[in-house]
Amino acid sequence: MQLIISFEESDATVYAEVLAGESSEAINPGLIKLKLEEAGYKGLAVDPQAVNKLCIAASKEEPLKLPLKVLKDATLDVSVIADKTQVLISMVPADGGKDLSENDVKEALQESKVDESMVDWPAVNAALQKQKVKELCIAKAVKAVPGIDAVYIPLVESELDRAPKIDEQGVADMLSAHKFTLVDIGDPLMRREPSTEGTVGKDVCGGDIKPVPGNDPGFAKNIQGAEISSEDANLLVASIKGHPILLKNGVTVDSVLHVDEVSLQTGNIKFDGSLEVKGDVSAGMHIEVTGDVIVKGAVERATIKSGSNVIVRGGIFGAWHDAEVEEDASNKLEQAEQQEDGESLEAELSNEEESEQEHCSAYEIIAKGSIEAGFINQASIHADENIVIKQYSGNSLLWAGHRIALGQNGGKGILYGGYAKALHEAAIAQLGNDAYLETRLTVGELDQLLPQLSKLKKVEKARQNEATQLGGILEKLEGNNALKLGKISVDKTKRIKNTIAAIQDTIKQIQQRMIEIESELQPQKNASVLVSKKIYPNAIVNINGTVRVFNNEGRGDTWRVKGKQLLGDNEAAKESSCK
């Protein structure tokens, strides 16, 4: 009998057939295995029952054909995730059939429209060697990179100095001044680094994955005092001079620095600009600004120095350290008025500096402009322009470069105790009080200015003579042959020139001071004191050195210097009618 191994594609089955014929080989399981190997089916697991049947049929010389094995090829499944971010493959190995190849994988990927450039081919080849994998990821999308949010970089700070100052002993001064930033027109405030669009990604099918762009709201809208630079769309600059206030994506510039109060929480304040205090200025605080100071509350035992005006809606409270301080301060001011001019301009300027230092004592309000307040009590007030007080000033020191006014806008307008001086005029409702407290009011200082002017003219003339005399000496020295001059003569010439130059500088200072005094003479010649309602005993009025002490209660009047007397307009009219 003969043994024939065949394969029929119609049912993908390997058959063994025993046929009649001469053969030197006995048909047994070993021969069947050998024939399968020769036919290319080495190691193929066949049906053992069919093998037995074939062997029995061969022994009986009965022809027989039986299926030994249905061959199965390896299978491949390609799965593309719904969002196209991954490709998964699964392989089932062949069972006697055909193994998978790289081409099989490529064909499957093409059918699934997968971009082959996205495939991890080393991973695919490793899987092909095993011929058995389950949901192996062979391709991943390139994720889109989100855009970066816009960044806003402040180029200024609101406050320059926040930390308290530490002394040599290591003690912190919690009241040390807080310095606030001031910007000018055109100063850079904030830079914007624009957002980015991000990087486009790619899905496993080769399509674009759009990135999420960065957030970019732009500079804040409707900001005050700032604008986008005309030269750089990403730069915010100041459009006014003022204090910068930082926002998340912008900077506003306020011409006024706003604080709720000035206290231990804020520390002392030093600012190149104007200041608005919504509440009070607490005791012991110090404010120094170049602009206006507006306090909507009260000021208590504090020092304020302003390069412009000071307005206090409430009152100003000071404090004398003892009962003699007020009298001592008043006496010093009177002594300063009565002092004669120094022997030289240098001495005069030195005296003025010392007087100013004495004036800058604790709890003072000093303004280059005017000072306004609801009331003032035991305080020292100095204004280069006007002092305006609505209700009263009690036991205080007032100095105004132009005018003192009390009782404006319906206020009581009472001035009692202390010492007050204005260079041009004073207008108050009531001078003194029913306790007859000594109240001193001075207007004008012609009694000081005229002697000063006279003295300065004499000093100027003397200096001019000195310069002329030295010039003559110098002319003689330089008239000689310079080659014949010895070292001593050359040194002397040099010293004379230096001395003449110094004298000329002094003359310029004298002339400038004379101009200043002359500009003050005319306004002070018309100096007056107006008391609109009542004047009380122990009120002392001084107009340009002419003094009058009031010993009786009287009605209001306007007092001026008439000859050598201080008379009210009503008094002067009566005297004229009597004559």
Secondary structure, DSSP 8 states (H G I E B T S, - for coil): -EEEEEEETTTTEEEEEEESS--SS--SHHHHHHHHHHTT-TT----HHHHHHHHHHHHTT--EEEEEEE-B--EEEEEE-TTSSEEEEEEE--BBS----HHHHHHHHHHTT--GGGB-HHHHHHHHHHT-EEEEEEEE-B--B-----EEEESS-SEEE-S-EE-TTS-EETT--EEE--B-TT-EEEEEE-----B-EE-TTS-EE---------S-TT-SSEEE-SS-TTEEEESSSBEEEEETTEEEEESEEEES-BSTTT--EEESSEEEESS-B-TT-EEEESS-EEESS-EES-EEEESS-EEEEEEEE---SSHHHHHHHHHHHHHHHH----SSHHHHHHHHHHHHHHHS-SSEEEESS-EEEEEEES-EEEESSEEEEEEEEES-EEEESSEEEESGGG---EEESSEEEESSEEEEEEES-TT---EEEEE--HHHHHHHHHHHHHHHHHHHHHHHHHHHHHHHHHHS-GGG--HHHHHHHHHHHHHHHHHHHHHHHHHHHHHHHHHHHHHHHT-EEEEEEEE-TTEEEEETTEEEEE-S-EEEEEEEEETTEEEEHHHHHHHHHH-
